[in-house]
Amino acid sequence: MYHIEKNTVQETLIIPLFGRKVCSEHFPHLFKDPEAERICSMLDYDFAEKGKKMESAVGLFGALEVAQRQYDLAWEVKDYLKSHPNAAVVNLGCGLDDTFRKCDNGTCKGYNIDMPDVITVRNELLPAVDREKNLAYDLNDERWMDEIDSSHGAVFFASGVFYYFKTEAVRELFQKMAKKFSGGVVVFDSCNQRGAKMMTKTWLKEAGISDVNALFSVEDKSEIEAWSNDFAAVNARSYMRGYRDIYNEVSFFHKLMIKFCDRLVKMQIIKVTFK
Ligand SMILES: C[S@@+](CC[C@H](N)C(=O)[O-])C[C@H]1O[C@@H](n2cnc3c(N)ncnc32)[C@H](O)[C@@H]1O
């Protein structure tokens, strides 16, 4: 069993992992993630409280969100690999997410980056396989970039990660990445400031984060377009409907939540393509 420390940013990796497990149980026709179930069963973590919260209608919507965003980001990775089959597939703030393996075409290279204590747990539960590396870095320490072999292209993705970053830090990160990884793309999930505030009330508080105003949020993709001349394009799609539209598959309440998230919280998947 592997212990996860409470009240840390690292603990936040439990939410999407557990969400994917719950989603598999409740919506097996939409998502099936036996790996998330296996990993949860190997963690020394008290899931009882989170379990209770996630069984509510709102909690189940959260589970749908995390499963859906993994689907969306995996879609983007697979799409990039069609034109760059040997590319680097880089999971920024990977937690215990195994998207690389879900997208592996047999020739690409996978890199999973997270804080050292997370990587220690990951090395036990999801040890790197062929063409895969688990890298222990703070993403704000740009030395991680030197570890990536981008000679055949690079697709970066971050799932549930930049909510913990200051806007300035994300901007600097993308500017540096655009210079270093020409022709690459970075894809991530985002919401607007209203969404960020809602999040602090729930899980960011548990991670000891309270000053949400400085944190990264996006109302409109044009905010990111203005960041750098090294961006070729910035695209945005609805998180819940933009890749696989599950609107007609869910309950009336969840339909309302989808509309709310699209219109008022601006839950989007954003893709930045570097020149
Ligand atoms: C909500 S979890 C998401 C985990 C994973 N992407 C998923 O979807 O299951 C956020 C992750 O980002 C990592 N993280 C946050 N800030 C980071 C930083 N500055 N450098 C590296 N990892 C970071 C945390 O350790 C945590 O594993």
The ligand as an SDF file (V2000), in Angstrom:
LIG
                    3D

 27 29  0  0  0  0  0  0  0  0999 V2000
   -5.4890   17.3800   -9.8790 C   0  0  0  0  0  0  0  0  0  0  0  0
   -3.9650   16.5080   -9.9840 S   0  0  0  0  0  0  0  0  0  0  0  0
   -4.1100   15.8640  -11.6470 C   0  0  0  0  0  0  0  0  0  0  0  0
   -3.2970   14.6250  -11.8700 C   0  0  0  0  0  0  0  0  0  0  0  0
   -3.4160   14.0200  -13.2760 C   0  0  0  0  0  0  0  0  0  0  0  0
   -3.0870   14.9690  -14.3120 N   0  0  0  0  0  0  0  0  0  0  0  0
   -4.7900   13.4510  -13.5070 C   0  0  0  0  0  0  0  0  0  0  0  0
   -5.5530   14.0210  -14.2860 O   0  0  0  0  0  0  0  0  0  0  0  0
   -5.1050   12.4170  -12.9020 O   0  0  0  0  0  0  0  0  0  0  0  0
   -2.7520   17.7770  -10.1480 C   0  0  0  0  0  0  0  0  0  0  0  0
   -1.3290   17.2410  -10.2790 C   0  0  0  0  0  0  0  0  0  0  0  0
   -0.4710   18.3220  -10.6540 O   0  0  0  0  0  0  0  0  0  0  0  0
    0.7390   18.1690   -9.9360 C   0  0  0  0  0  0  0  0  0  0  0  0
    1.3820   19.4790   -9.8590 N   0  0  0  0  0  0  0  0  0  0  0  0
    0.8630   20.6310   -9.3690 C   0  0  0  0  0  0  0  0  0  0  0  0
    1.7710   21.6140   -9.4190 N   0  0  0  0  0  0  0  0  0  0  0  0
    2.9040   21.0800   -9.9910 C   0  0  0  0  0  0  0  0  0  0  0  0
    4.1870   21.5930  -10.3230 C   0  0  0  0  0  0  0  0  0  0  0  0
    4.5030   22.8560  -10.0810 N   0  0  0  0  0  0  0  0  0  0  0  0
    5.0840   20.7640  -10.8900 N   0  0  0  0  0  0  0  0  0  0  0  0
    4.7730   19.4670  -11.1280 C   0  0  0  0  0  0  0  0  0  0  0  0
    3.5670   18.9200  -10.8450 N   0  0  0  0  0  0  0  0  0  0  0  0
    2.6440   19.7150  -10.2720 C   0  0  0  0  0  0  0  0  0  0  0  0
    0.2940   17.6470   -8.5790 C   0  0  0  0  0  0  0  0  0  0  0  0
    1.3630   17.0540   -7.8670 O   0  0  0  0  0  0  0  0  0  0  0  0
   -0.7940   16.6530   -8.9820 C   0  0  0  0  0  0  0  0  0  0  0  0
   -0.2800   15.3630   -9.2240 O   0  0  0  0  0  0  0  0  0  0  0  0
  1  2  1  0
  2  3  1  0
  2 10  1  0
  3  4  1  0
  4  5  1  0
  5  6  1  0
  5  7  1  0
  7  8  2  0
  7  9  1  0
 10 11  1  0
 11 12  1  0
 11 26  1  0
 12 13  1  0
 13 14  1  0
 13 24  1  0
 14 15  1  0
 14 23  1  0
 15 16  2  0
 16 17  1  0
 17 18  1  0
 17 23  2  0
 18 19  1  0
 18 20  2  0
 20 21  1  0
 21 22  2  0
 22 23  1  0
 24 25  1  0
 24 26  1  0
 26 27  1  0
M  CHG  2   2   1   9  -1
M  END
$$$$
